Amino acid sequence: MPRDYTNVINKIDLIASKVYGDLEKAEIPNIKIKYVKRKLKTLKSIKPGMMEGEFSINLHIQNKGSVELENIILKDKIPKGFNLADFTPPEGVKHEVIKTDEESELQLKIPELKGSESIKINYKCAGMGDYPRYEPEVIVQGKEIFDADTKESLGQMENRIATIKIVDVMPTMSLAKIVKGDLDKISEGLICRLQKVEMKEPEGAKSRIRRTPEGGVKLPFD
């Protein structure tokens, strides 16, 4: 004779109902998010060195905000006709020289820069002629995320600040307007990523012209 599970099912229903009732009474936590604007300032000076054709370049990176900045990429162009002659990076800072056609670029990775802290970078270049000035490029990549099991890097944590649209392209710069977001949250060192936008053409009225088996057409009023 098959067993009667009615009482068991009723008990399960009663427990589920009680748990669901407790969840309904529970207060939903109110999480407040405070956005703190990053304030990063970059200073650069170029001075002639002791030897002819030698120049001393000094970079001063200041975190003028209260938020810790992580994985800062600093790019400074070395002009045509010059090479990196002398450089001792600060402790913990990695660097490499990237060749780009006739010019090269010194790239540094600063692991972190706490609020109100600064770092000074000094290097020398040697070559022929005048040393033109280029402004350094600073990119804050943010905290790097690792897989809990494989310990493999998953990239940096990024937050979308705004969406912009390029409205005018010039030889050395582009002008953009803010489509979505707040201008006060945009600061130097943010990463701009290209977003693919699919343009949908408006659908018009369907044609009522039909082709005949003989290769002709049949108009709506025929």
MOFEN-V970290 format. One record per residue. N is the residue number from 1. RES is the residue in one letter. PSI is psi as a letter, one per 30 degrees, with the letter a starting at -180 (999 if undefined). BURIAL is + if it has 16 or more other C-alpha atoms within 10 Angstrom, else -. Layout:
# MOFEN-V970290
N	RES	PSI	BURIAL
N	RES	PSI	BURIAL
This chain:
# MOFEN-V970290
1	M	k	-
2	P	k	-
3	R	l	-
4	D	j	-
5	Y	g	-
6	T	e	-
7	N	e	-
8	V	e	-
9	I	e	-
10	N	e	-
11	K	e	-
12	I	e	-
13	D	e	-
14	L	e	-
15	I	e	-
16	A	e	-
17	S	e	-
18	K	e	-
19	V	e	-
20	Y	e	-
21	G	e	-
22	D	e	-
23	L	e	-
24	E	e	-
25	K	f	-
26	A	k	-
27	E	k	-
28	I	k	-
29	P	k	-
30	N	j	-
31	I	k	-
32	K	k	-
33	I	k	-
34	K	k	-
35	Y	k	-
36	V	k	-
37	K	k	-
38	R	k	+
39	K	j	+
40	L	k	+
41	K	k	-
42	T	k	+
43	L	k	-
44	K	k	+
45	S	k	-
46	I	k	-
47	K	k	-
48	P	k	-
49	G	a	-
50	M	e	-
51	M	l	-
52	E	k	-
53	G	g	-
54	E	k	+
55	F	k	+
56	S	k	+
57	I	k	+
58	N	k	-
59	L	k	+
60	H	j	-
61	I	k	+
62	Q	k	+
63	N	j	+
64	K	g	-
65	G	a	+
66	S	f	-
67	V	k	-
68	E	k	-
69	L	k	+
70	E	k	+
71	N	i	+
72	I	k	+
73	I	k	+
74	L	k	+
75	K	k	+
76	D	k	+
77	K	k	+
78	I	j	+
79	P	l	+
80	K	k	+
81	G	g	-
82	F	l	+
83	N	l	+
84	L	j	+
85	A	e	-
86	D	k	-
87	F	k	-
88	T	j	-
89	P	l	-
90	P	l	-
91	E	k	-
92	G	f	-
93	V	k	-
94	K	k	-
95	H	l	+
96	E	l	-
97	V	k	+
98	I	k	-
99	K	k	-
100	T	j	-
101	D	b	-
102	E	f	-
103	E	l	-
104	S	l	+
105	E	k	+
106	L	k	+
107	Q	k	+
108	L	k	+
109	K	j	+
110	I	j	+
111	P	e	-
112	E	l	+
113	L	j	+
114	K	l	-
115	G	k	+
116	S	g	-
117	E	l	-
118	S	l	-
119	I	k	-
120	K	k	-
121	I	k	+
122	N	k	+
123	Y	l	+
124	K	k	+
125	C	k	+
126	A	k	+
127	G	a	+
128	M	k	-
129	G	a	-
130	D	l	-
131	Y	j	+
132	P	l	-
133	R	k	-
134	Y	k	-
135	E	k	-
136	P	l	+
137	E	k	-
138	V	k	+
139	I	k	-
140	V	j	+
141	Q	f	+
142	G	a	+
143	K	k	+
144	E	k	-
145	I	k	-
146	F	k	-
147	D	k	-
148	A	f	-
149	D	e	-
150	T	f	-
151	K	g	-
152	E	k	-
153	S	k	-
154	L	g	-
155	G	a	-
156	Q	l	-
157	M	k	-
158	E	k	-
159	N	k	-
160	R	k	-
161	I	e	+
162	A	l	-
163	T	k	+
164	I	l	+
165	K	k	-
166	I	k	-
167	V	f	-
168	D	k	-
169	V	k	-
170	M	l	-
171	P	e	-
172	T	f	-
173	M	l	-
174	S	k	-
175	L	k	-
176	A	l	-
177	K	l	-
178	I	k	-
179	V	e	-
180	K	k	-
181	G	a	-
182	D	k	-
183	L	e	-
184	D	f	-
185	K	f	-
186	I	k	-
187	S	l	-
188	E	k	-
189	G	f	+
190	L	l	+
191	I	k	-
192	C	j	-
193	R	k	-
194	L	k	-
195	Q	k	-
196	K	k	-
197	V	k	-
198	E	k	-
199	M	k	-
200	K	k	-
201	E	k	-
202	P	k	-
203	E	k	-
204	G	a	-
205	A	k	-
206	K	k	-
207	S	k	-
208	R	g	-
209	I	k	-
210	R	k	-
211	R	k	-
212	T	l	-
213	P	f	-
214	E	f	-
215	G	g	-
216	G	a	-
217	V	l	-
218	K	j	-
219	L	l	-
220	P	e	-
221	F	g	-
222	D	999	-
